[in-house]
Amino acid sequence: MVKLLRIDDRLLHGQVAFAWTKSLGVDAIVVVNDEVVKDPLIKMSIKMAAPPEVKLAIKSIDDAVKLLEHPKTQDMSIFVVVKNTKDALRLSQKTKTIQHINVGGIRKEEGKQMLTRAVFINDEDIQRFNKLIEMGIEVEIRQVPTESKKCICELLK
């Protein structure tokens, strides 16, 4: 069962690997991105960031769907991390296992506006967030588990 999907353009790093994993009490972390799965250097750095007590998988979106829907993972507690809103929406459209999304970090780029100090979005991100909300998925923003949740629907108004 997927406990949480997190959007974080840095993917797996200390804050995600330790604070969120411990807070959620998960058995496994699944990092999902079609480009990262093909990059040995990034995969190696993700593996080094993962806590030793949890299982780690780095998957493409299609392979992540197969993994998340496999009968053997139904009794596991899983934390999914994606790089961007595009990956979050694609994964959520392909599997019904995603019920809750946390937006942790989307870096500033040209054409993006600040939503919070760590989240910068453009019109495409807003459209994707709205689609996720329409699908009945809870979408919230917070950096660390000890912060209070901010519903993205309130911030997008």
N, C-alpha and C positions, 0 to 999 in steps of 0.2 A: 504494500500500500504506500502510495506517495504521501508523505506528511506535508511536504512543502516543495514548491518550485521557486527558485530564486533567480532573478535576472541580475547578473553582475558581469560587466564587461571584462573584469579581471579574472573571472571564473573562480578557480579555487585558490584562495590565499588564506593567511592566518585567521582573519576575522571569520571567514566563511567556514574554514575547515574545523576550527576549534570551538568558537562561540556558538555558532548555529548547530553544529553537529551535537555538541553536548546538550544544548537547550532542547533540541528536538528528540534526543535519545534515539538516534537512527542506527540501523545496522549497516547501511550502505549509502554511498554517494554516487550518483550517476551524473557525469558531466556530458552535456549534449551539445554538439555543434558539428556540422558537416565538414568544416575546414580544419578544425583542431584535430579531429580524428586522423587526419592525413599528415600532421606535422609532428615528427618524432621529438623535436626539441621542446615544444610546448607540452606534449604528452609527458615527457620526462619531468618537467617542472611541476606539473599538476600532481604527478605521483609522489614527488618529494614533499608537496604541501599537505598531502592527505594524512589524517591521523592514522596511526598503525592499527588501532582497534576496530576500524570500520573497513568494509569492503569498498573497493573503488572500481568503477567502470567508466570508460570514456567511449561514447558511442555517437554514431550519426543519428539523425532524427529517426530514420526508418528502423535502424537497429535498436534504438531506445524504445520505440513503440513495442517491438517484439519482446524486449526484456521486461518492460513494465507490465505487459499483459500476460506474461508467462505464468502458468500456475505456481511455479516454485517461488516466485517473488511476491505472491499475494499475502503471505504471512510475514514478509519482511517490512521493516519500516525504512522508507527510502527518501533521501533528500536529493532532489534534482537541481542542477545548476546549469543555466543557459547563458549565452553571451549577450543576447539582445531580445527586443520585443518580437522581432520576426521569428526567431527560434521558439519563443514561448507560445506564440499563436499557432505556428505550424504544428508543434508537438501537441498542444491542447486540442487542436482540431482532429488529430489522428488517433487520440486515445482519450477515453473518459476517466482516466486515473488522476487527472489534475483538477483539484478543487480549490486550491489556495495558492496564490502567487505573491511573493514578496519581491519588491523592486528595491535592490540594494545600491547599485551603482551603474550609471550610464554617463560616460564622460562627455565633457563639453567638446563639441565639434562645430564647424561652421554650419550655420542654418538651424542650430538647436537653441532652444530657450531654456532658462533655468526653471525647474519645477521645485527642486529643493537644492541644498548645497552640494549634493552628490548625484543628483539626477537631472539630466538635460535631455529634452525631448523635442522632436519635430512633429509636423502634421501626420506623418506616417505612423509614428509611435502612438499618437493620440488615437488615430483610427484603430490601431491594433488593440490598445487598451479598451476602447469602447466595445470592440467585438468580443474580447474576453469577458467583459462585464455582462454583455448580452447573453453570453453562453452560461451565465450563472456562476462564474468563477469569482471568488473573492480576490481582489487585487489591492494590496496595501504596500505602503512604503515605510521602511525603517532600516537603518544601518545594522544595528545589533539587536539581539532578542530582548535586551533590557529596556529599549526605547518603547514608547507607546505607539501603537499602530496608527497610521494615517491612511484613511481610505482614499485611494487615488481618485475615486469619483468626486470627492469633495475638492481635491486640488485641481481637477481639470475644469471646474466651473469658471 
